[in-house]
Amino acid sequence: MTGDRAMLTTVRTITRCSADKRIYAFAIDAPRRDETRDDGEIAIDGWAIGAKAQVTGIEVTTTNRRAFVPLDVARPDVAAAYPDAPEAATAGFRLSIEPGHGVGAFRLAVRARLSDGGTVDLVEIAGEAADFSPAERAAANAWPGPDFIVIGAQRSGSTSLYRYLTAHPRIAPATRKEVHYFSLHHERGRAWYRRQFPHQATLGTITGEATPYYLFHPHAPGRVRMEAPQARLLAILRNPVDRAYSHYAHEVAQGRESLSFEDAIAREPERLAAESARLAADPTFVSAIHQRWSYLARGRYAEQLRRWFELVPRDRVLVLRSEDLYTNPAATMERAALFLDLEPVWNIEPKAHNERDYPPMAATTRRDLERQFAVDNAALADLLDEPFGW
C-alpha cells in the first residue's frame, strides 16, 4: 500500500527452467498465469523433491528483494504420489513476496536450495505491477458480480459448456475459465475478483466464469449468495461412475495419484475425513486432498445441490446432463440460452473439450459403483423431479 493507493500485481508468464537432474520432481501450484492480487504481493505455493541431495528450502529473488522459506508444509498428496521419497511428506512450501520496485514489469526467480549447498533454478515468474485508488476499489465492491457461474461438476463437461457459452456473441469471457474465487482464492478480496472480468462491455453483453469445484466446496454457496446474489448458476452433471473414473485418470496423469482406482476409492473416506472436517470448520483452509481425491464424494450430487438450494433460489440454478451436451449440444445450449435470457444463436461444432484417453474400468468395479450410486441417483431424480438415466 502506498499512501491512499493500493498495489495490484498481475502474473503474465510462469516459465519452467531447464531440467536439472538434481531435482527429482517439483510443482508450482500458485500463482497461475493471469492471476491478479490487490495486496501488492505474489503468493507462491508448491513442492519440491531433491534427487541425491535433499531440498532444504526455496529462495525467491527479485531486483531488490530476497525471501527464503524451508520446506516444511505437509503434502500428503505428494507423499502418496512419491512413496519412495521419505521427504515428500513435508515437501511443500508457501510464501509471499512483494516485487519491490513499484509500478511496472517485474521478474521473480524461484530456486531450490539443496542440502549439499547447491541451488537449482526452478521457474521464473514475470508480470507487471500497477496501482489503483480507493475509488477504484469501492467500484469493485459495488459491482454486483458476474452474470452467470458454471458451478460444476468436475470432469462432467464444464470446459465444453463454458467454451460454447463464451462463443455466444453476447457473452464476454473471464480472464480464465476457472477463477476459484469462491473456493481457493476468497481471501484475495472482491477487487481481485472484479479484475478477472471485462471492465467494459458492449451494451447487452454478459460475463461469467466456470469453476467446477464450487459445487463441492462447502463454503461456496454462502459466498456466492453474499457476493454474487444475482448470478445465474449452471450445473452440468455426468454419470457419477464415469465421472469418478475420469477424475481419477486426471489425477494420475497430473502425477498426483499413485494408487490403483480400486485402492483410491477404498481409501477415500479416510483420506477425506480430517480434511473435510477442517475445511468445514475453517473457511480459510485450502485442501488439495479435498479437491483432488474426492472421486466418489463429488458424484453424490443430490446432497451438494441441496446445500445450494438452501441458500440460492431454485429458479436461479439450471441443471444439465453432460450426456445431453455431447449427444445434442444445440438443444442443450438452447436451454442454457433461455436460462440466461439470450437468443440461441450458436453455430456449435460438437466436440468434447478437455478429453483424456485412459484404460477401461474393470467390469466388476463398475458394477459395484453402480450399486453404490443407485441410492444417490434416485435422490437426485427426486430432488429435481427428473430422471437422469444412470
ABEGO torsion letter per residue (X at the ends): XBEABBBBBBBABBBBBBBBAABABBBBAOBBBGBBBAAGBBBBBEBBBBBABBBABBBBBBAABBBBBBBABBBAAAAAABAABAAAAAABBBBBBBAGAEBEBBBBBBBBBBAAGBBBBABBBBBBBBBBBAAAAAAAAABAEBABBBAOBBGAGAAAAAAAAAABAABBBBABABAGAAAAAAAAEAAAAAAABBABBBBGBBBBBBBAAAAABAAAAAAAAAABAABBBBBBBBBAAAAAAAAAAAAAAAGABABBAAAAAAAAAAAAAAAAAAAAABAABBBAAAAAABAAAAABAAAAAAAAAAABBAAABBBBBAAAAAABAAAAAAAAAAAAGBBBABBBBBBBBGBBBBBBBBAAAAAAAAAAAAAAAAAAAAAAGBBAGX
